[in-house]
Amino acid sequence: MKRGAISIIAPLLFSLGFGAYGAETQVSGKIDVQARYYLDKGEYAGQDYHEQGSIGFQPEFYWEFNNGDASIIFKPFYRYDQQDDERSHGDIRELLWTKVGSYWEFKAGIGKVFWGVTEFQHLVDTINQTDSVESFDGEEKLGQPMVNLTLIKDWGVLDAFVLPGFRERTFAGKEGRLRSPVYVDGDSGTFESSAETSHVDYALRWSHSVDVFDLGAHWFRGTNRDPILNLRSDNGEHYFSPHYEQMVQFGVDVQATVDEWLWKFEAISRNGQFETYSAIQAGFEYSFYGVADSDTDIGILLEYGWDDRGEEGGASIQNDIFLGSRFTFNNVESTELLIGGGYDLDYDSYSFLIEGSHRLSNNFKMVVDARFFDSEEPKDPIYAIRQDDYVQFTLEYYF
């Protein structure tokens, strides 16, 4: 986290909450130990290993004031990784002061905001930057400095955001796996805006539930979280340098719940420095409840992803179909399992995933995550990581 953002936000948080008396305090969090095994040695220099271990620590501190009308949450995070120095990193996931009124909510600090309804890609999830060294699927996000006003009306919920500071994306280092042949030097980033990481972004989002529909629409103006990678050379060594352009994005997300069906749709239109494009992710989930008179529910997922930049536009999902199955066992151990995969209709390549979790006790939880890739087309983004199939086990301790 940049010191500039903290220097602005921290005094505000302390003046608004920490100085209050009679606060109710809660301390919780988790520690996790990860063991990842790659089925093959990496193809690139520095990747001649199979095992990758790490340990993560994320405490959570919560203060509540004025009978619940105001609160502060603080979630620092740090991970130490055995192999990749860039994956050994820290972050403030949240440091957020919240004030609640009858029909409004105000937040200031560093926070996390999630938008989206689809399973395999979240096109509309725009506010927070991706922490790509923490998870391959892009689900993990860096904390974002923000001021957020929420208005709750009969016609829907309106969120207004002022985002005073930009977070640069994390990338695997030279020794890291799941990267391109040429590594990305995350410290060499350039910006279209002269304000660079101090640029102030803005966003508006409207959401509402009407009958079986959950609707959302947003507008965002600011620094693009998805960088363009430019090839550079220094003393004969080649590397990619991220370039962050300015953009304006409009997006919608819709989910319809009809009996056992969940119909899902996300779409964006993005206007940037070099191009304007649109993308869609859409599909459904159908659930079978109490299969064979058991407590187990099984969901069948099907989604399609399209990006009008096509094969030459650099999108990782431009004409892909996804199929999966979700198992929810509804037992005391909260056992869940997701099995699925994606198939690229242009490159004739595929990826396969397994995600599962099982609670061992009140404090311990086991998580499994496995990824497999296959591609024979060098232009395909998956081709670069075709030797990075892995199985990962994580033991989480909650306190």
Secondary structure by P-SEA (a helix, b strand, c coil): ccaaaaaacaaaaaaacccccbbbbbbccbbbbbbbbbcccccccccccccccbbbbbbbbbbbccccccbbbbbbbbbbbcccccccccccccbbbbbbcccbbbbbccbbbbbbcccccccccccccccccccccccccccccbbbbbbbcccbbbbbbbbcbbbbbbbbccccccccccccccccccccccccccbbbbbbbbbbbccccccccccccccccbbbbbbbbcccbbbbbbbbbbbcccbbbbbbbcccbbbbbbbbccccccccbbbbbbbccccccccccccbbbbbbbbbbbbcccccccccccbbbbbbbbbbcccccbbbbbbccccccccccccccccccccccccbbbbbbbbbbbbccccccccccccccbbbbbbbbcc
